[in-house]
């Protein structure tokens, strides 16, 4: 792909748009290498943090480990709770604590 600079009319010399110029030769479409799903990678990272903390996660733990804002970490944990991977429990002082659900275990 070749990009060409074009000045937008009526806006001055310092404003320009980038337009794709079609090349005269054909380029074979090479399939992109398969990349793992970003959400799956996040899930694995969160579950690894939970494993290190005996299955118990706080929002601030994920925010600190993944270097993301508190609100983003809360959204991730909420999504995992909706996917039935985690269980949300309200702890003391209205703090939400998440626990990893054990999948495949049978009660005896």
URSUL-V541142 format. One record per run of one state. SS is the DSSP state (H for helix, E for strand, L for the rest). FROM is the first residue (numbers start at 1). LEN is the number of residues. If there is no record, write none. Layout:
ss->SS from->FROM len->LEN
ss->SS from->FROM len->LEN
This chain:
ss->L from->1 len->1
ss->E from->2 len->6
ss->L from->8 len->8
ss->E from->16 len->6
ss->L from->22 len->16
ss->H from->38 len->15
ss->L from->53 len->3
ss->E from->56 len->3
ss->H from->59 len->8
ss->L from->67 len->3
ss->H from->70 len->13
ss->L from->83 len->3
ss->E from->86 len->5
ss->L from->91 len->1
ss->H from->92 len->3
ss->L from->95 len->1
ss->E from->96 len->5
ss->L from->101 len->8
